[in-house]
């Protein structure tokens, strides 16, 4: 159930970003969808969520690098926020490496997955604000 709701939110928000977010929205939405799709087989490589999921961490690090690249090159603020929120996901992985305790698998999965929800919502909100600013004449419309 939760997976289905996430999938709907993922494709709805990334679809909106792709069509309404300009060049930044297209690039970042493609990165996020690609990372989400790559995370599926990466999680199959190591099914035990009781310890650090190194394959999923690898996908998340690649996504962080891509998000950071576009955040630095963008003239918008929302890519920086998206990158920062994804850093929370990376921090969760790193905490499992640093902790001597074993986490319950569902807790680790929930902590790691949590950050994708505000990331998607911030992306949509940022694009909506950019579009509103463009309509008000505060941004050039081709940049929105």
Secondary structure in CASP SS format (residue, H / E / C, confidence):
PFRMAT SS
TARGET T0000
AUTHOR 0000-0000-0000
METHOD secondary structure of the structure
MODEL  1
X C 1.00
X H 1.00
X H 1.00
X H 1.00
X H 1.00
X H 1.00
X H 1.00
X H 1.00
X H 1.00
X H 1.00
X H 1.00
X H 1.00
X H 1.00
X H 1.00
X H 1.00
X H 1.00
X H 1.00
X H 1.00
X H 1.00
X H 1.00
X C 1.00
X H 1.00
X H 1.00
X H 1.00
X H 1.00
X H 1.00
X H 1.00
X H 1.00
X H 1.00
X H 1.00
X H 1.00
X H 1.00
X H 1.00
X H 1.00
X H 1.00
X H 1.00
X H 1.00
X H 1.00
X H 1.00
X H 1.00
X H 1.00
X H 1.00
X H 1.00
X H 1.00
X H 1.00
X C 1.00
X C 1.00
X C 1.00
X C 1.00
X C 1.00
X C 1.00
X C 1.00
X C 1.00
X H 1.00
X H 1.00
X H 1.00
X H 1.00
X H 1.00
X H 1.00
X H 1.00
X H 1.00
X H 1.00
X H 1.00
X H 1.00
X H 1.00
X H 1.00
X H 1.00
X H 1.00
X H 1.00
X H 1.00
X H 1.00
X H 1.00
X H 1.00
X C 1.00
X C 1.00
X C 1.00
X C 1.00
X H 1.00
X H 1.00
X H 1.00
X H 1.00
X H 1.00
X H 1.00
X H 1.00
X H 1.00
X H 1.00
X H 1.00
X H 1.00
X H 1.00
X H 1.00
X H 1.00
X H 1.00
X H 1.00
X H 1.00
X H 1.00
X H 1.00
X H 1.00
X H 1.00
X C 1.00
X C 1.00
X C 1.00
X C 1.00
X C 1.00
X C 1.00
X H 1.00
X H 1.00
X H 1.00
X H 1.00
X H 1.00
X H 1.00
X H 1.00
X H 1.00
X H 1.00
X H 1.00
X H 1.00
X H 1.00
X H 1.00
X H 1.00
X H 1.00
X H 1.00
X H 1.00
X H 1.00
X H 1.00
X H 1.00
X H 1.00
X H 1.00
X H 1.00
X H 1.00
X H 1.00
X H 1.00
X H 1.00
X H 1.00
X H 1.00
X H 1.00
X H 1.00
X C 1.00
X C 1.00
X C 1.00
X C 1.00
X C 1.00
X H 1.00
X H 1.00
X H 1.00
X C 1.00
END
